[in-house]
């Protein structure tokens, strides 16, 4: 069994710490989603190696990667099959432009995604925000090619997060980003999501779903003639503080989009690839979207890659002699062979048997996390697939930063979103690792909040101050 906690390990030549690497990083690297001034008293942790669910720092201490390195790592660090697939492809061709040329990994990956999702005509990008941009552009261009150029507006769900490029920000309902970049953004309409934490006591779950779906229908009744698409994160809005909503709402959304002639874009960048318990979260509502966005876990966390999959109907609208009617989007590394090979190896690992095993693992881990469910300062416990989240009652304003530091000192990488604590570990975590994670989280809660004391559960929890992944 792999040792837990901060046990030092021998280092090979390639994993030796570099002289003052954290200081050099702060002088040379602009770290993402970070107020760099905050690093004055807490420099970034130097990671030299990974093994399974563990990150190993420059002093040889092990830290459990409980957030899958921003939700991308599915099967652990240093996973042999994925590494072997990348290495084998490296001996053939590392990259070739996909305009006018093709290669086996991109063709096989596209075929397998079609077989797995029922959607095809794969168009590749580098990251989740790029996938959002592609899907929105495809939708608006589809309507333009069909003689309805006025259908170029979009709808998003309240609290939705779809990336931080300018187009993706238009459908991202995070005040921090919208306020910072407002002059650059063409803001989409926003409709309510049936967050079960906010359900009025007098309404049943079905009534709450109907209430929120009614708001969408009223919007479509007035604006469908100008609306290209609605974009949703199926079942879980992760960056909004892990808002969980019922599959019935997603099913009703599909019905309304079909009824009013509006595309449905499913952003499964965070919740796809088995994270929700099924290969796609959409499957739990028996929904097929018009556009499907995948990224993050698509390559198992090894190389940047995203994809947009769509229907034959959408593809046919672009098939023409006129270049201007083609889909005008590209980047130099589209369909990179190394990334596609990593994705193929990830699909090999993520078969139906593995999905079933993940569901059994999730049930065992949920029992291990029971003390967190029962903690008097943790409310609204929620669990779907290999995602767990709790809201911290009466959390101090700097809770997320202080908790992250306290958890790291206890050997766990955890990054709360505002006052929401969450676990999103790689699929290879075992019971011992889960116990270590639980104990680290409980210890960090005690360090930040002091002795646990009961607190009234807020009827309408406040939205996170910084809804970042």
Buried (B, 14 or more C-beta within 10 A) or exposed (E): EEEBBBEEBEBEEEBEBEEEBBEEBBEEEEEEEEEEEEBEEEEBBBBBBBEBBBBBBBEBBBBBBBBBBBBBBBBBBEBEBBBEBBEEBEEEEEBEEBEEEEBBBBEBBBEBBBEEBBBBBBBBBBBBBBBBBBBBBBBBBBBBBEEBEEBBBBBBBBBBBBBBBEBBBBBBBBEBBBEEEEEEBEBBBBBBBBBBBBBEEEEEBEEBBBBBBBBBBEBBEEBBEEBBBBBBBBBBBBBBBBBBBBBBBBBBBBBBBEEBEBBBBBBBBBBBBBBBBBBBBBBBBEBBBBBBBBBBBBBBBBBBBBBBBBBEEBBEBBEEEEEEBEBEBBEEBBBBBBBBBBBBBBBEBBEEEBBEEBBEBBEEBBEBBEEBBEBEBBBBBBBBBBBBBBBBBEBEEEBBBBBBBBBBBBBBBBBBBBBBBBBBBBBBBBEEBBBBBBBBBBBBBBBBBEEEEEBEEBEEBEBBBBBBB
